């Protein structure tokens, strides 16, 4: 279903709602700023920061390395390169209509694989992985992010937590979203500029705040945009509840809270302690590295001669008259360094820095992706359940809406009467990999069966299911029954022609 103009009467109160809900959001932004301080400060800047802001660099790199490593593994598991992270399944009505017709079922599966590949290619073309990686970094540090997929064809945009507010009901359903953007007058669309009146005396570099307000009304979300307290003409839109272009995501769900908690927030104590120890050790090492010599004021050794002496020169003096200044804090440094290494070890385990299964290469194998997905499932498995429902599934549904409108895929009815996308996560992150494993096990058992049993196998359908499970277009590599029958008929005709040639030649020689 495509976007429609909103039919519900709306009033311009987006700024008022944003300011009211901002109070509830503040504790989460404060925690996000603290988490960014000990990892990558520029990931979550303050409202007062701008392009000229100089961020304080942490004394340790463990936080930055940790979130970059974890985000890359999450991205690999959630969005495998050139592999669908979802599968399209038939509704119960279609399954009942097909019944025991296995051939029709195989044809349906093959057609769905083509659609899956088309959707995956469309998402890769529009660089979803780039924006998804930014969103995952925000989830790890701030615990929240907002994605927006324009109704028309285009890419995807990400909002940080300090650029939007959200309200949910008790079970987590989105009731209201308000975003705030700061845009210069020259970059405003014409509809927004017209709301500001006569533009002759307007500074083109002046920054204006545009609010986008999304409200749940019945089974639809309605939205509009507002500038300077005035609703922008033509900005009213309406979207189905399960196909909204606004996708707020969380990392850790907390019952009764509209916002999620971040991964870094769980380890902020270790990161803060590591930052303090690293700073102390760096400062202590700098003091220890500062070379200063102390000379006995009553000594006969002359400092001027020492400073001018070359290697191998002889100078009159006593060795006890000159000594290097030492801070005598070696034992304290060892204690601090031991504690620092202990904290780094704990954080390395938490951020999966000890894993070395993934090679530094442009293409990684399916087994490597399975290993990473399995490792993430064992370590932070709870993240998958919420990201599959709040990130992957809405993305697929929204891209399907865009592609149906563009005619790239056929319009598919959803629900029990149509086709529904299903997210495959964890060890099943490679889509139909589990089906391939089951088919492989079945064929191994079939090989040891007597020949009479093997003759009962439908080889053509097995080959089609194997291609479907692997994720390739079965029609491009497997011959149809008609093609096989045609080739067999052609082979019989060629064999008959070859067998009749000697007979005709023999008859001709007898006539001679």
N, C-alpha and C positions, 0 to 999 in steps of 0.2 A: 504494500500500500504506500502510495506517495504522500507527500505533505499536502495539507489542505489549509486554507485560510481559517483561522479560528472564528467560530461562530458565537462563542461566549463573550459577553461584554466584559472588558477588562478596564481597570483604572490604573493610571500611572502612579504607582507607589513602590517601585522597585528600590529606590534609594532608601526609603523609610524601612522597608523590610530588611535590606542589607545591614543597615546600622543597628537594627534591633537584634538580628541573629548574630552579629559580629561579636557581641559580648559572650555568647555561648561558645564561640569558636576560639576565643583568645587563649584559654589554657593550652589548647592543642598547638597553636602557632608558637607559643612560648617554648613548649617542649621541642618543637621542630627546630627552632633557632638554636637551642642548646645542643641538640643532636648534630646539627650541621657544624657547629663551632668545633667539635672534636673530630670531624670527618672531612667534609669538603664544604667550607663556609659559603661558597658562592652558589651552592645548590639551593639554599633557602635564604635569600637575602631579606633584610628588613624592609618595611615600607618606605623608609627614608633613604635607602640605598639607591644608587644610580650607576651609570657606566663609569664614573670616575672614582667610585668607592674602592679603597684599598683594603682588602680583607686580611685579617691577621692569620698568618700561616701557622698551623699547629706544629709543635715540636716533634711529633711522631707521625708516621705515615701509615700506621696500622689501620686506622679508621678508613682512610681513603682507599687503601688496597682492599680492605675487606668488603666495602660496599660495591666497589667496581667488580670484584671477583664474583660476589653473590648475584649482582644484577646480570652479569653476562651469563651465568648458569641458569638463572630464572628465565631469561629471554630465550635461551636455547631450548629449555624444556617446554615453555609455554608456546613458543612460536618456532618450531623446528624449521630450518632452512629448506625451502622447496618441498615441504611435506605438510599436508593438512593437519591441523591440530584438532579437527572435528570430523565427524562423519554424519552424513545425512541418512536418516532411518525412515522407513515407511510407517505411516499411521496404521492403527489397528483395522480401520475400515478397508484399506487397500490390501493389507495382509490377509484379511478374511476373504476378500474378493479373489485373491490369487489362489488361495487354498493350497492344494497339493501340486499345483502346476510349477514344478521346480524350474523349468525353462524360462517361464515368464519372470520368476523371482530373480534368476541370474541376469536376465536382460535389464530388469529394474536396477539391480545393484551396479551393473556396468554403466548405466546411464547416470546414476548418482555419483559414481566416481568421476565421470567427466565433469559434472557440475562442481564437485569439490575441487578439482584441479583448476577449473576456470576461476572460481572464487579465490583460491590461493594465489594464482597468478595475478589477479586484479589487486589483491592486497599488497603483494610484493611490488607491483608497478607503482602503487601510490605510497610507497615507503612507510608502511605502517610500522615496520620494525624500528625505524629511527625514533619515531615519537613514542612507541611502546617502551623503548629502552629509557627514555627520559622519564616516563611515568613510573617505571619500576624503580629507578633511582629515587624518585620522590616518595614512593611507598616505603622504601627501606629507611629513609631518613625522616620523613614527615608522617608516614602512615596513611596519607590521603593524596588523591589527585583527581582531577576532573578532565575527562576526554570529551571532545566535541567533534562529530563528523558532520560536515556541512550537508544540508539536504541535497544540494546539487553534487555533481561529480567533483571529487577533490580529495585532498589528503585528510589528515587528522591533526587536531590542535590539542595541546595540553595546558591546563590551568593549575598553578600551584595553590596550596591551601590558603595562602593569604590573599588570593584573588577571587574567592568565591565562598559562599555560605550554603549550607544544605540543611534541610529538616527531614527527618524520617519518623515513621510511626514505630510502634513497639516491636514489630517483626522486621524492621529494616527497609520497608518500602519507601521510595522517594516521594515526599509530599511537595517539596518546594526547593528550588535552586535559584540563587541570585549570583550573577557574576559581575565583576567590576573591571573595566578596561580603561586605561588612560591613553588617549589618542590625540595627536595634534590636529588642529582644525584642517590643515591641508590634506590629511589622510582620511578624513571622515567621508563616508558616502554622501551622495547628493541629498538623500532623504534626511540624513541627520543634519546636514548644513542648513537645509531649508527650515528646520525647527528652530534655528537660532536667529531667524529674522534677517534683516538687511546685513549683508556681509561686507559692506564697504569699509566700515571702521573696525573690523575684526582682525586681530593679529593672527596670521596664518600659522605661527609657531606656538600659539597658546594651546595648552593641554586641557582637554575636556574629559569628563568621566562618562562612559556609556555603561549602563546597567542592562543586563539581559535577565529577564524574570521568567521562570518556568514553574508552572503550577499544575498539580494533578487535579483534574475535574472529571469525575466518573472513570471511564475507561480510556481517557485520552489526556495527554499533556498539552497544555496551551502555553504559548510563550509570546513575549513581545520585548521590544527594546525601548529604552528611555534615555533621554539626554536633557539635562537641566530641568528636570521635573516634567518634561513633555514626552509623550509617547511618539515614537518615530512612525510616521505613516508607512503602511505596507509591511510592518515588521511582525504583525500578528500571524502566528502559525499554530497548527494543531498536528499532533503525532499520536499514533497508537501507543498504548501504555508499554507494550513489550518491544517497541521499535523506535524508541526515542533516540535522537542523535546526541543527547546529553547523557554521559555515562560517568557517574561518580564512583570511584573505586576506593576500597580500603584494604589494608594488609591484615590487620587483626581486628576482628569484630568484637565489640563489647556490647552486651545486652543493655538496652536502654540509652545508648549513646548514638548520636548522629554521625560521629566521626570515629575513625579507627585509630589504632595505636601502631607505632612504627617498630621495626625490628631493632634499630639502634637504641631505642628507648629501653629495651630490655637489658642492654649491656652498657648503659651510660655510666654506671659506677666504675666498671673496669676501664673504660675509655678515659674518664676523668682522672682516675688514679694514674693511668699510664701517661697521660699528658703532664701531670705534675712531676712524676719521676723523671720523665724524659727531659723536661725543662731544667730540673735540678742537676741532672747528670751533665747536660750540655754546658750549663753555666760553671759547674765545678771543673769540668774538663778544660774549659777556656781559662779558668784561673790557674789550673795546674800546668797548662801549656805556656803560661806567661813566665819567661825565664828572667829572673832577677838575681844578681850576685851581691852578697853582703861582704864588706871588707872591714876588718878590724881597724878602727881609727888610730890605734896605737901601734900598728904594725909597721915593719920596715919595708914591706912590699909596696911598690908604687903602682897605683892604678893606671897611670898614664902609660907606663911601660907595658903593662899587661894588654891594654887596649890596642897598642901599636905592634905587639909581637906577632911574628909569623909562625907558622908551624915549624917546629924543630929549633926555635930560638931558646937561648939560655937567659934566664932572668933571676936576679937575686930576690929571695923571699922565702916565706914559710908557707907550707900548704894549708896550715890551719888558719892563716890570716884571711883567706878567701873561701867562701862557701856559698852554694846555691840555695836560694830560699825554697823551702818545701812546706806544703800545707798539711802534711801528715794526716790526710783523710782517706788513705787507701782502703782501710777496713770499712769505713762508712760507704765508700763508693761500691765496694763489692756487695754489701748488703742491699743497697738500692738497686744495683744491676741485677742481682738474683731475683728480687721481687719483680722488676721490670720484665725479665725473661719469663717468669711464671705467668704474669698477666698476658703477655704476648702469646704464650702457648694456649691459654684459654680462649683468647679472642680468635686465634688462627683456627681453632676447632669450630668455634661458633660461626665464623664466616667462610668455612670450607676452604681455607687457604692451604691446607695440607694435601688436598686432592690434586693429583697430577695426571689424571686419566685423559683429560682433553688436550690434544696436541695444538700447538700454535700453527694452524694451517688454515687455508681458505675453505677447504671442505673437510668435514669430519664425518666419520662413519656412523651408520645407524646404531651400531652397538655402543659407540661412545655416547650418543644422545641418550640411549636407554640407561647407561650407567649413571650419567649425570642426573637424569630424572629419578632414578631409584635412590641415589644419594640424597637428593633434595627431599624426596618422600620420607626417607628415614629421619632426616635431621629437622626439617621444617614442614612436615607433611600437612599441617593444618592450614597452611597458606593456600594450598591447591584448591581446597573446597570452596573458599570464598572467591578466589580469583576466577575460577571456572564459571561461577554464577554471575559475578559482577563485572568481569572484564571480557573473557573470551566469548561467552554466549551472546551478550549484547552486541559485541563487535560483529560476529558472524551474521546475526539477524539484520543489523543495520546495513552491512555491505550487501546482503542479499536484496534488500529493498532498493539500494542504489542500482545494482546490476539488473534487477527486473525492470526498473524504469528505463534503463538504457538499452534494454533488449539483449543484454549479453547472456542472460540465462532465461529460461522460460519462467513464467509466473507460477510459483508453486504454492498451492493451498497448504496451510499448516494445521496442526492439531491432529485429531484422530482420523480425519478425512484426507490428510495430505502428507507432507514431508516435514519432519522436524530435525533441526541440527542437534547433535549430541556431542558434548565436549569430552574428549578422552584425555585424562591427566595421569600424573604419576608414571608408573611403569608402562601405562598404555598411551603415553604421550605421542606415539607415532601413528595414531589413528587406527588403522586396520591391522596393526602388527600382531594383535592377539589372535585375530582370525587366521593369519598366516601360520602362527604356531600350532593352532589346532589342526589346520589342514596338513601340516607337515607330520604331525603325530599320526593322523589318520592314514596317510600314505605309507608310513613306515609299518603300520600294522597290516595294511593291505598287501604289502610285498611278501609277507610270510603266509598269506592265505593260499589255499589251493587254487589252481587255475580256474576251476569252475566258479569260485567266488569272484575272482578277478574279472571274469567276463561280465559280471553284473554291474561293474562300475561304468558310469557315464563319463568317458574320458574328456569329451568336449566341455561338459559343464565343470569338471574338476579343473581343467586348464583355465577356463574363464574365471572361476572363483580364485585361483591362484593369482592371476593377473590383477583381479580386483583387490585382493588382500595386499598385494605389493604396492598398488596404487598407480598402475599404468593402464592405458587405454587398451582393453582386451580386443576391441575390433581392429586395432592396427597391427596386432601380432598373431591373432588366432583366426583361422579360417572358419567361415560359417558352414553349416551343414550343406547348404546349397553349393558352395564352392567346392567342398570335398566331394559331393556327388558328381559335380560337373567334371572335376579332375579325374575321378574314377572312370566315368563314362568315356572321357577322352583317351585315357590310358587303354581301355578295352578296345576302342576303335583303332588306336595305333597298333595294338598287339594283333588285332584281326587283320589289319592291312599288311603287317609284316609277315603274317603266316600265309596269306594268300599270294604274296609275290612269287615265292618259289613255284607254287602250283601253276600260276599263269605262265611263268617262264618255261616250265617243263612242257606244258601243253603246246606252247608256241614252237619249241624245238621239234616235237613229234610231227607237227604239221609240215615243217620244213623237210 
